[in-house]
Amino acid sequence: MNKTDLINSIADKSGLTKKDVESVLNSFLGEVTDALANGEKVQLIGFGTFETRKRSGRTGRNPQTGQEIVIAESTVPVFKAGNKLKEAVK
């Protein structure tokens, strides 16, 4: 399912227009992105938690040349599924 499919499905089930659903979805994604960029976490009880984690620097290899390269420390987004979501997927 892609974003368009999700918008269509929510619009059909909720009775809202596709334009309204797209606006709400874009706002939700923007708020989650902003929160993660500010180092906050977003917790949706039963669904899951969006947060960031530090990935430490390490040494890697260029697969084409075999040369060692240094991979810098980075911050990455992470999603941890909640219990209700895990049960629904089982």
C-alpha positions in Angstrom: 0.0 0.0 0.0 1.4 3.4 -0.9 0.4 6.9 0.2 -2.3 7.3 -2.4 -3.9 3.9 -1.6 -3.9 4.8 2.1 -5.6 8.2 1.4 -8.2 6.5 -0.7 -8.9 3.8 1.9 -9.2 6.3 4.8 -11.5 8.5 2.7 -13.7 5.5 1.8 -14.0 4.4 5.4 -14.3 7.8 7.1 -16.6 9.6 4.6 -14.1 12.5 4.4 -12.9 13.9 1.1 -9.6 12.7 -0.3 -8.3 16.2 -0.1 -9.1 16.5 3.6 -7.5 13.1 4.3 -4.4 14.0 2.4 -4.1 17.2 4.4 -4.5 15.4 7.7 -2.0 12.7 6.7 0.6 15.3 5.5 0.2 17.2 8.7 0.6 14.0 10.8 3.8 13.1 8.9 5.1 16.6 9.2 4.5 16.7 13.0 6.2 13.3 13.5 9.2 14.4 11.4 9.5 17.7 13.3 9.3 15.9 16.6 12.0 13.4 15.6 14.2 16.2 14.2 14.0 17.9 17.7 15.0 14.8 19.5 11.5 14.0 20.8 9.6 10.8 20.6 6.1 10.2 19.4 4.2 7.5 21.2 0.8 6.2 19.9 -0.5 3.8 22.6 -1.3 0.5 21.1 0.2 1.3 17.7 3.9 2.1 18.4 6.6 4.6 19.1 8.6 6.7 16.7 12.0 7.8 18.1 15.6 8.4 17.2 18.7 6.5 18.1 22.4 7.2 17.8 24.3 4.9 15.5 28.0 4.9 16.5 30.7 5.4 14.0 32.4 2.4 12.6 34.8 1.1 9.9 33.3 -0.2 6.7 34.6 -1.4 3.3 34.0 0.0 -0.2 32.6 -3.1 -2.0 34.1 -2.0 -5.3 37.7 -1.4 -4.2 37.9 -3.2 -0.9 39.3 0.0 0.7 38.4 0.7 4.3 36.3 3.7 5.0 35.2 5.4 8.1 31.4 5.6 8.6 30.6 8.6 10.8 28.2 8.5 13.8 24.6 9.3 12.8 21.1 9.7 14.2 18.5 7.4 12.7 14.7 7.2 13.0 13.3 4.0 14.6 9.8 2.7 14.9 8.9 0.2 17.7 5.6 -1.5 17.2 3.1 -1.6 20.1 1.4 -4.7 21.5 -1.9 -4.2 19.7 -0.2 -3.8 16.4 2.0 -6.9 17.0 -1.1 -8.9 17.9 -3.0 -7.8 14.8 -0.1 -8.8 12.6 0.4 -12.3 14.1 
